[in-house]
Amino acid sequence: MSSSFRLGRVAGSEIDAHWSWLLVVVLFVWSLASGVFPETNRGLSDGTYLAMAAAASVLYFASLTLHELGHALQARRDGIAIEGITLWVFGGVARVRGQLPSAGAELRVAVVGPAVSLALGIVFLLAARVLPLPASVDAVVFWLGQLNLYVLVFNLLPALPLDGGRGLRALLRARRRDFLSATRTAGALGRGLGQLLIAAGLLLVIFAGDFGGLWLAFLGWFLLVALEAELEAAAARVTLADLTVSDLMVRNPVTVDAHTTVQAFIDQVFVRTRHTAFPVVAAGCPIGIVSFRDALALPRVAWRTTTVREIMVSAQEASVDPDTALPDVQPHLAESDMRRVLVCHDSRLEGLLSWTDVSRVLEVRSELASPVADPRVGRSATPLLRPHEEGRVVPLGRSRNSASASPARSITNGAGGQRSARRGPPGSIF
């Protein structure tokens, strides 16, 4: 099961929600209907409180979506592709493909989200003060105004992964000319903030008997988890900075014709090759990618009547150009269910890139970049080979422009299967 589900599309961006978001929506509605609104607007019916809570929750998460859309639209203006927006436990995240090209671009993207929250907070509070609204509506609008301002203040704290932390990283990045160093500094503040929130929340529960402190502790834990992902992504980007997709892709992958039935795909392609995913081609052109797990998820009775075209992931959702920088693809590979992408150029299949290959290279390069103990001097020493400084990339296999490059082999409609071709002459990417 995917970790998120689709809510819709706004301003050209896919809006998804993590499954944990449903729990937060329920808790929001319950806390507002049973506690907040009965205290601020006494004497109303339970049904009214429930309707107020539902409306407030929907509008609050709509506000968060607008906050993230602000980030996404600004990133798009700075030339970065937007994959979509995902709502999480305590907010949302705009999923961008690639790194913002400069510190100035990152700063602009960072400040737009809080600017949207500020505008929403002011609009809601002015509406509650100026407009002659019914008491129940006024309470909802006023609460939304306050909460958007709270979101603004919290997000401006200079700690990753908050917007204020991203702004701080942009400023440090501009000064130091070192993305990883700036990330670590802003990340240290983020780690301190997360630990402080957890400690404060637990103290409230233990010494004050306030179980609302659990929310504070949970928020701190969530920030720490998000921060670790941010730090890992930054380290991976630096470690893989000098590689492109063509350096790691599997060349000449086994393909399957779009009209092949699922039964033939399992019997004649998967069983003979035992790969986990295969490019799908139609008239020689790549149109998608299919995995054996997609086939197994289909009822057996439908295998003989269903083609791989019907269960594949479209190439539009899972393809990259061979010259794409590897760090721009790595986050998508790590988060996707398929964990693979087609590598295409001019509607021609060049290869297949898998998360397994990328993660192995990332692991080895990270190990080579770590200090090692030197018994001769009794202290840590830096390895002789440093990625991106002393190392040189020797791409695996031939380039796509090589006249001797062989086309991708295909297994179609009952054709015999073979193992995929080797990747080419031995080489080193370290």
C-alpha positions in Angstrom: 0.0 0.0 0.0 1.2 3.5 -0.9 2.0 5.8 2.1 -0.2 8.5 0.6 -3.4 9.0 -1.4 -4.4 11.6 -3.9 -6.8 14.4 -2.9 -6.8 16.4 -6.2 -4.9 18.8 -8.3 -4.5 22.6 -7.7 -2.6 25.1 -9.9 -1.0 22.2 -11.8 0.3 20.5 -8.6 -0.9 17.1 -7.4 -2.2 17.2 -3.8 -1.6 14.0 -1.8 -2.1 13.2 1.8 -0.1 10.8 4.0 -2.3 8.2 5.8 -1.3 9.7 9.1 -3.0 12.9 8.1 -6.4 11.2 8.5 -5.7 10.6 12.2 -4.9 14.3 12.6 -8.1 15.3 10.9 -10.1 13.1 13.3 -8.2 14.5 16.3 -8.7 18.0 15.1 -12.4 17.7 14.7 -12.8 15.9 18.0 -10.7 18.5 20.0 -12.5 21.4 18.4 -16.0 20.0 18.8 -15.5 18.8 22.4 -13.2 21.5 23.8 -12.3 24.6 21.9 -15.7 25.8 20.5 -17.8 24.8 23.5 -15.6 27.0 25.6 -15.6 30.0 23.3 -19.3 29.8 22.2 -21.4 28.3 25.0 -25.0 27.3 24.6 -24.9 25.8 21.1 -25.9 22.2 20.1 -23.5 19.3 19.8 -24.4 19.2 16.1 -23.4 22.8 15.7 -20.1 22.3 17.4 -19.4 19.3 15.2 -20.2 21.3 12.0 -18.0 24.1 13.2 -15.1 21.7 13.9 -15.4 20.0 10.6 -15.5 23.3 8.7 -12.6 24.7 10.7 -10.5 21.6 10.0 -11.1 21.6 6.3 -10.3 25.3 6.0 -7.2 24.9 8.2 -5.8 22.2 5.9 -6.8 24.2 2.9 -4.7 27.0 4.4 -1.7 24.7 4.8 -2.2 23.6 1.1 -2.1 27.3 0.1 1.1 27.7 2.2 2.8 24.9 0.3 1.4 26.0 -3.0 3.2 29.3 -2.4 6.5 27.4 -2.1 5.7 25.3 -5.1 4.8 28.2 -7.4 7.9 30.2 -6.4 10.1 27.1 -7.0 8.5 26.7 -10.4 9.4 30.4 -11.2 13.0 29.6 -10.3 13.1 26.7 -12.8 12.5 23.7 -10.5 10.0 21.1 -11.4 7.3 20.4 -8.8 6.2 16.8 -8.3 3.3 17.7 -6.0 2.3 18.5 -2.4 1.8 16.0 0.4 -0.1 16.8 3.6 1.5 15.2 6.7 0.8 15.0 10.4 1.5 18.6 11.3 1.6 20.4 7.9 2.6 19.8 4.4 5.6 19.5 2.1 6.1 20.6 -1.5 8.0 17.9 -3.3 10.5 19.5 -5.7 12.6 17.6 -8.3 16.2 18.8 -8.0 18.0 21.4 -5.9 17.2 25.1 -6.0 19.9 26.6 -8.2 21.1 29.3 -5.8 20.9 30.5 -2.3 18.8 33.4 -3.4 16.3 31.0 -5.0 16.1 29.0 -1.8 15.5 32.1 0.3 12.7 33.3 -2.0 11.0 29.9 -1.9 11.4 29.7 1.9 9.8 33.1 2.6 6.8 32.7 0.3 5.0 30.1 2.4 5.1 32.2 5.6 4.0 35.2 3.6 0.9 33.2 2.5 0.2 32.3 6.1 0.5 35.9 7.2 -1.9 37.1 4.5 -4.4 34.4 5.4 -4.1 35.2 9.1 -4.8 38.9 8.5 -7.7 38.2 6.2 -9.4 35.8 8.6 -8.9 38.1 11.6 -10.2 41.2 9.7 -13.2 39.2 8.5 -14.0 38.1 12.0 -13.7 41.7 13.3 -15.4 43.6 10.5 -18.0 41.4 8.9 -21.4 40.8 10.7 -21.1 37.1 10.8 -23.2 34.6 12.8 -21.6 33.7 16.1 -20.7 30.1 15.0 -19.1 31.3 11.8 -17.3 34.2 13.5 -15.7 31.7 16.0 -14.5 29.5 13.1 -13.0 32.5 11.2 -11.4 34.0 14.2 -9.8 30.6 15.1 -8.5 30.2 11.6 -6.9 33.7 11.7 -5.1 32.9 15.0 -3.9 29.5 13.9 -2.5 30.8 10.6 -0.5 33.3 12.6 0.7 30.6 15.0 1.8 28.6 11.9 3.6 31.7 10.7 5.5 32.2 13.9 6.4 28.6 14.4 7.6 28.2 10.7 9.9 31.2 11.0 12.0 29.6 13.8 15.5 29.3 12.3 15.7 25.6 12.5 15.5 22.9 9.8 13.2 21.5 8.4 11.0 24.6 9.1 10.9 27.5 6.6 13.0 29.7 8.9 15.6 27.0 8.9 15.6 26.9 5.1 16.0 30.6 5.0 18.9 30.4 7.5 20.5 27.7 5.3 20.1 29.9 2.3 21.9 32.8 4.0 24.7 30.5 5.3 24.9 28.9 1.9 25.4 32.3 0.3 28.1 33.2 2.8 30.0 29.9 3.0 29.5 28.6 -0.5 29.0 25.2 1.1 25.5 23.7 1.0 26.2 20.7 3.3 27.9 22.9 5.9 24.9 25.3 5.9 22.5 22.3 6.2 24.3 20.9 9.2 24.3 24.2 11.0 20.6 24.8 10.4 20.0 21.1 11.2 21.8 21.4 14.6 19.3 24.1 15.6 16.5 22.0 14.3 17.7 19.0 16.4 17.8 21.3 19.5 14.3 22.5 18.8 12.9 19.0 18.4 14.5 17.8 21.6 13.3 20.9 23.5 9.7 20.3 22.3 9.8 16.6 23.4 11.2 17.5 26.8 8.7 20.3 27.3 5.8 18.1 26.3 6.8 15.2 28.6 7.3 17.7 31.5 3.8 19.0 31.0 2.4 15.5 31.1 4.4 14.4 34.1 4.4 17.4 36.4 1.3 19.3 35.3 -0.9 16.5 34.2 -1.6 18.2 30.9 -1.9 15.6 28.3 -1.8 18.3 25.7 1.9 18.0 26.2 1.8 14.7 24.2 1.0 16.8 21.1 4.0 18.9 21.8 6.2 15.9 22.3 4.8 14.3 19.1 5.5 17.5 17.2 9.1 17.5 18.4 9.5 13.8 17.4 8.1 14.6 14.0 10.5 17.4 13.5 13.4 15.2 14.4 12.3 12.5 11.9 11.9 15.1 9.1 15.2 16.6 10.0 17.1 13.3 9.7 15.6 12.9 6.2 16.7 16.4 5.3 20.2 15.8 6.5 20.4 12.4 4.7 19.1 14.0 1.5 21.7 16.8 1.7 24.5 14.4 2.3 23.4 12.2 -0.6 23.2 15.2 -2.9 26.8 16.2 -2.2 28.0 12.5 -2.4 26.4 11.9 -5.8 27.0 15.4 -7.1 29.3 14.4 -10.0 27.2 11.6 -11.3 24.5 11.5 -13.9 21.8 8.9 -14.6 23.7 7.5 -17.5 26.6 6.6 -15.1 24.5 4.1 -13.1 21.7 3.0 -15.4 21.4 -0.6 -16.5 21.9 -0.6 -20.3 20.0 -2.9 -22.7 17.4 -3.9 -20.2 15.0 -6.7 -20.9 11.7 -5.2 -22.2 8.2 -6.5 -22.6 5.7 -5.7 -25.3 2.6 -3.7 -24.2 0.2 -6.3 -25.7 1.7 -9.2 -23.7 -0.8 -10.7 -21.3 0.0 -10.8 -17.6 0.1 -14.6 -17.8 2.7 -14.6 -20.6 4.6 -11.9 -18.7 4.9 -14.0 -15.6 5.6 -17.3 -17.4 7.9 -16.2 -20.2 9.5 -13.0 -18.9 9.7 -12.9 -15.1 10.3 -16.6 -14.5 13.1 -16.7 -17.0 14.9 -13.5 -16.1 13.8 -13.0 -12.5 14.2 -9.2 -12.7 11.7 -7.2 -10.6 10.7 -4.5 -13.1 10.7 -4.3 -16.9 10.3 -1.4 -19.4 7.1 -1.7 -21.5 7.4 -0.9 -25.2 4.9 -0.3 -28.0 6.2 -0.2 -31.6 9.7 0.0 -30.2 9.0 3.1 -28.1 9.0 3.0 -24.2 5.6 3.7 -22.8 5.8 2.5 -19.2 7.3 0.2 -16.6 5.8 -2.8 -15.0 6.9 -5.0 -12.0 6.1 -8.5 -11.1 4.4 -7.2 -8.0 1.9 -5.3 -10.1 1.1 -8.6 -11.8 0.8 -10.6 -8.5 -1.6 -7.9 -7.2 -4.0 -8.8 -10.0 -6.5 -11.8 -9.5 -5.2 -14.9 -11.2 -8.4 -15.3 -13.2 -7.6 -12.0 -15.0 -4.1 -12.9 -16.0 -5.0 -14.3 -19.4 -7.2 -11.3 -20.4 -5.2 -8.4 -19.0 -2.2 -6.9 -20.8 0.8 -5.3 -19.1 -0.2 -2.0 -20.6 -3.2 -2.0 -18.2 -1.1 -2.5 -15.1 2.0 -0.6 -15.9 3.1 2.8 -14.6 3.1 5.4 -17.4 6.5 6.5 -18.7 5.4 10.1 -18.1 5.5 9.4 -14.3 8.6 7.2 -14.3 11.2 8.4 -16.9 14.3 10.6 -16.9 16.8 11.8 -19.4 20.3 10.1 -19.2 22.0 13.4 -18.7 20.0 14.2 -15.6 22.1 14.8 -12.5 21.7 11.8 -10.2 21.0 13.9 -7.1 17.9 15.3 -8.9 16.5 11.7 -9.4 17.6 10.1 -6.1 14.8 11.5 -3.9 12.1 10.4 -6.4 13.6 6.9 -6.6 13.8 6.6 -2.8 10.1 7.6 -2.3 8.4 5.9 -5.3 6.7 2.5 -5.0 8.4 1.2 -8.1 11.9 2.2 -7.0 12.9 2.4 -10.7 12.7 4.8 -13.6 13.0 4.5 -17.3 16.0 6.3 -18.9 14.8 7.7 -22.2 16.2 10.1 -24.8 14.3 11.4 -27.9 11.6 8.7 -27.3 14.2 6.0 -27.3 14.9 3.7 -24.4 18.4 4.1 -23.1 18.3 2.0 -19.9 16.8 1.4 -16.5 17.8 3.1 -13.2 17.1 1.3 -10.0 17.2 2.6 -6.4 19.2 -0.4 -5.4 22.2 0.6 -7.6 22.0 4.2 -6.5 21.9 3.2 -2.8 24.9 0.9 -3.1 27.0 3.6 -4.7 25.8 6.1 -2.1 26.8 3.7 0.7 30.2 3.0 -0.7 31.0 6.6 -1.5 29.8 7.7 2.0 32.1 5.1 3.5 35.1 6.3 1.4 34.4 9.9 2.4 34.4 9.1 6.2 37.6 9.6 8.2 39.4 6.3 8.9 41.7 5.4 11.8 45.4 5.6 11.0 47.3 3.5 13.5 50.6 5.0 12.4 49.6 8.5 13.6 47.1 7.5 16.2 44.4 9.8 14.8 41.7 9.9 12.1 42.9 10.4 8.6 41.0 11.3 5.5 40.9 8.6 2.8 43.2 9.2 -0.2 40.1 9.2 -2.5 37.6 11.9 -1.8 34.4 12.0 -3.9 34.0 15.0 -6.1 37.6 16.2 -5.3 40.2 13.6 -6.1 37.9 11.0 -7.6 37.1 10.8 -11.3 34.0 9.2 -12.8 34.4 6.5 -15.4 30.9 5.8 -16.7 29.7 2.2 -16.8 29.1 0.9 -20.3 29.1 2.9 -23.5 27.6 6.3 -23.9 24.3 6.6 -25.8 26.1 8.3 -28.7 28.3 5.3 -29.3 27.9 3.8 -32.7 28.4 0.3 -31.3 25.7 0.6 -28.6 23.2 -2.3 -29.0 19.5 -1.7 -28.8 17.4 -2.9 -25.8 16.4 -6.6 -26.1 12.7 -7.4 -25.9 10.7 -10.3 -24.8 7.2 -10.1 -26.3 4.1 -12.2 -26.6 5.6 -15.6 -25.9 9.1 -14.9 -27.1 11.8 -16.7 -25.2 13.4 -14.8 -22.4 17.1 -14.1 -21.8 19.0 -12.5 -19.0 19.7 -8.8 -19.3 22.9 -7.8 -20.9 25.9 -7.0 -18.7 26.5 -3.4 -18.0 29.6 -3.0 -20.2 33.3 -3.0 -19.6 34.5 -2.8 -16.0 34.8 0.7 -14.7 34.9 2.7 -11.5 32.6 5.4 -10.3 34.6 6.0 -7.2 
